[in-house]
């Protein structure tokens, strides 16, 4: 039966693998120790790489900021247009 691990569990296991690799074990040994395939290790490393995760999070934050600024600019343009229309009218 296939085991599903959460992102937190995968991150914890990757830190554990890094510690074991620093001790001199090979990737094959470490994967055998935690009972996963080497391809699973490389897939996890690719998906849960801290630099990539931080970059993705930063990208989502910037997209949200862009949307907020676009709305703000649209409101300001509308206010400007209303003021110009009022200024054109002769009282």
N, C-alpha and C positions, 0 to 999 in steps of 0.2 A: 504494500500500500504506500502511496506517495505521501511524504511528509511536507506540509506547508509551514514555512517559518515566516514570522513577521519581520518587518524591516529592522526592528530593534534587535531581534534575535540574530539576524544575519550580521548586523553591525558588530554585535558582541562576539560572534564567532570569528569574524574577520580580524578583530583586534587580537583574539586568542591565537589565531593562525599567525599573525605577524609576530607575536611574542615567540611562538614555537620556531618560526623561520629564523628569528634572530638568534635562537639557541643553536642553530645549525642543522635542524631537521630539513628534509626535503619536502617539496609540496606533496609528493606522493605519500610520504609518511604521515604528514599532517592530515591529509584528506582521509586516509585510512583510519586515523585516530578518531576523527569526528564523524566518520561513516558517510562521506559524500564522495561523489565522483570529481575528478579533476576538472572536468568541463563545468561542473556546477560551481566550483571555486572561481574559475575564470569569469563565468557569467556574473556571479555575485560581485566580484571585484570590479567588473565593468559597470554594473548597475548601481552599486552602492559606494563607489569611490567618493570619498568626502569632498574632494575638490569639485567633482561633477555635480554632486548634490547641492553644494553651496552655490554653484553657478546657476543651476536650475532655479533654486529658490530666489536668487537675486534677480534673475530674468523675470520671474512672475511678479516680484515686487515692483520692478521697473515698468512692466506692462500696466499694472494697476495705477502707478503714478502717472503714466502717460494718459490714461483714460481720464483721470481726475483733472489733469491740466487741460485736456481738450474741452471738458465740460466748462471749466473756468473761463477759458478763452471764448467759448461760444456765448456764455453769459455776458462777458465784458463787451463783446462785439454787439450784442443785442442792446445793451445799455447805451453804448456809443451811438448806435443807429437811432435809438429813441431820442437822445439828446440832440442829434443833428436835425431830426425831423421837427422837434420843438423850436430849435433855433431858426429854421427856415420859415416858420409861420410868422406872419406879421400880426401883431396884436392890435 
